[in-house]
């Protein structure tokens, strides 16, 4: 608790210095930041005071519909695609199959979107209370594979082949609600504290398929193992209190 209070004090001091430097350079803005038609970029503040994404989003922005109402949203699109050689050891009884070379490609991507309608209870002054709600959507997909190529091992005539694929997907739609406070250090920079609750309906699916082939001289032993699972249901969560920074354009 003491560390969090110290961080808040530091954030206020840093914001005051930034605003003072901005004014010292003779640059001014309209006195009302919550004016109709104004835009703001939104960032989260990490524990080490670095700027991070807004509500987990890659891009976050807010548009002021009027002094009392605004819309803010964020979208995230990220992913990865990797592949590289691997090697595994195998044995049958006391007979070693040696080292089996292979490849392990993997793919991952995530798309999420959140939109909130905000109502400012007191648009005048430097400190503003607001509440809001809106829809949210998430889709996550991942694929992992282990592909072993045919290989004659240290035991002559023995071959070992495995092709394994695992895939999972998560889809979620729901509604989020927020209660927060925004303090303007100056007309172009504000700090905010948000408390978010959300309720989502999720669909989760996963599958796994593995084909084995073990070849002993003159004999093949094929084996297939597969499984599939799906779940769905409601989830209720919250992000606790999070701090952020708004930069008005």
N, C-alpha and C positions, 0 to 999 in steps of 0.2 A: 504494500500500500504506500509506504514512504517513497519507494522508488518511482511509482507511478505519479505521485504528486510532484516529485522533483522533475520528471519528464514534462509534465504539464507546464510547470514554471519556465523551464528552458524553452519550450515551444512558444510561449507567450513572449519571452524576451527576444527570441530570434525573429519572430514576426514583427515586433515593434522596431527592431533595428532595420529590417528590410524596408518597412514602410517609411521610416525616417530617412533612409538613404534615397528612396524613390522621390520623396518630397524635396530633399536637399538638392536634387538635380533639376528642380523646377518643373517636374512632370506632374500634371494634375489630371483628375478624372471627375466625372459627375459625382456629386456627394451621395447619391442614392444608388447603391450597388444592386438592390433588388428591384430595379426598374424593368418595365416590360421590354422584352426583346433582348435582354442581356444573356450572354453565354458564359459558362464557367467550365474549366477543366477540373476534374476531380481526381484526387490521389489519396491513397491511404498512407499512414505513417507507421513504419515498422518500429520495433523496439529500440533499434540503434539510430533512430531519427532519420533514416533514409526513406525516400518516397517509394511507395509500392503501388500495386494496382488497387483500384476502387472496388470493394466487395468482390475481390478475386478476379475482376475483369481486366482485360488487356487495355481497353479504352473506356474511360468514363467521362461523361459530360452532363451538364445541367442547362436547361433552357428556361428562362423566367417568362411565364405567361402573363403575369401581372405581379404587383407587389405582394400579393397574398398567395399566389399559386405558381407552381413550377413543375416541370417534368425532368427527371434525371434517369439515366440508363447507362448500362455498361455491357460490353460484348467481349467474349474471350474466344479466340481461335488459336489453338496450339497443337502441336503434334511432334512425333519423332519417327524416324525410320532408320533402323540399324541392322547391320549384318556383319558377321565375322566368323572365322574358323574356330572350331572347338575340337576337343579330343576327349574320349572317354575310354576307360578300361572295362573289360568284361571277361567273364569266365563261365564255363559250364563244368560243374563239379570241380575236379582238380585240374581241369584243362583250361589254361589261360587263352583267351581270344585276343590278347594283346591290346594295343591301342587302336581305337576306331576313330578315324577323322570324320569331321562333319561340318555343318554350318548351322548357325542359330540366328535366323532373321527375326526381327520383332518390329511391330508397328503400333503406334498409339496416336490417337487424336481426340481432342476434347472441344466441344462447342457449347457455350453457355451464354445465356442472355437474361438480363434483369432490367425491368422498367418499373419506375415508381412515380406516382403522382403525389406531389408534396403540397401541403397547406401550411402556410406561415401564419401563426396565431397573432404575432405582433410585428408587422413589417417595419415599424419605426424604431430608431435607436441603433445601437451597436450589437446588441444581443437578441437573437431571434429564436423562438421555439417553433418547432415544426413537427408535423406528423404526416404519414403517408402510407400508401400501399400500392401494390401492382403485381403483375404476373412475372414468373420466372420459368426458365426452361434450361435443361441440361441434357447433353448427349455425350457419352464416353464410349469409345470402342478400342479394344486392344487385341492384338494377335501375336502369339509367340510360337515359334516352331523350332524343332530340332531335326535336322535332316542328316542322316549318316549315309555316306556313300559306301557301296560294296567295297570290301577290303579283305584281302587274304591276310590273316593274322600270323602271329608267330607259330601257331599250331597249323602245319600244312594242311590245306584242304578245308579249313574252317573259315566260314564267312559269316559276317554279322551285319544286318541292315535294320535301321529303324527310321521311321518317318512319323514324327509326332507334331500335332498342331493343337494349340489351345486358343480359344477365342472367348472373349467376354464383352458384354455390352450393357450399358446402363442408360435408361431414359427416364427423365423426371420432369413433371410439370407441376406448378404450384403457385402459391401466392405468398408474397413477403410483405411484412409490415414494419414500419420504422418509426421511432420516436427519437428526436434529436434536438440539439441546440447548436447554433452557429454564431460565432463571435467574429466581428469584423475588426481586424487590426487596422485596416484602412479600406478605402473604397474598392480596391482591386484584389485584396487578399483576406481570406477568412480561415479560421480554424473551426472544426466541427467535431462533435461527439455524437455517435449514433448507437442506438440499441435496436437490433434487428431480430425479428422472429419470422419464421417461415413454416409453412406446411406444404408438403409435396406428396404427390403420388408417384411411386417409382416402379419401373419394370426392369428387372435384372435377369439376364440370361447368360449362361456359360456352357461351353461344350469342349470336349476333349476327344481326340481320335489318335490312336497310335497303332501303326502297323509294324510288326516285327517279322523278320525272316532270319532264322538261324540255320545255316547249312553245314551239315556234317557230311563228310564224303559220301556221295550217292544218295543223300537224304536231305530234304528241306522241311523245316518246321515253321510254317507260317502261323502267326497269331495276331488277332486284332482285338484291341481293347478300346471301347468308346463309351462316353457318358455325356449326358446333357441334363441341365438343371435350369429351372426358371422360377423366379419369385416375383411377387408384386405386393404392394401395400402402401399404407400411409406412413409418413415420417414427419415428426415435429422437431424443429431445431431452432437454435439461436446462435448468434455470433458473439454474444456478450457485448460489452461496450468497446467500440473501436473509434480511433481518432483519425481525422483526415484533414486535408488541405484543399481549399478551393481557390483557384486563380481565375479571376474574372477578366474577360477579354474586352 
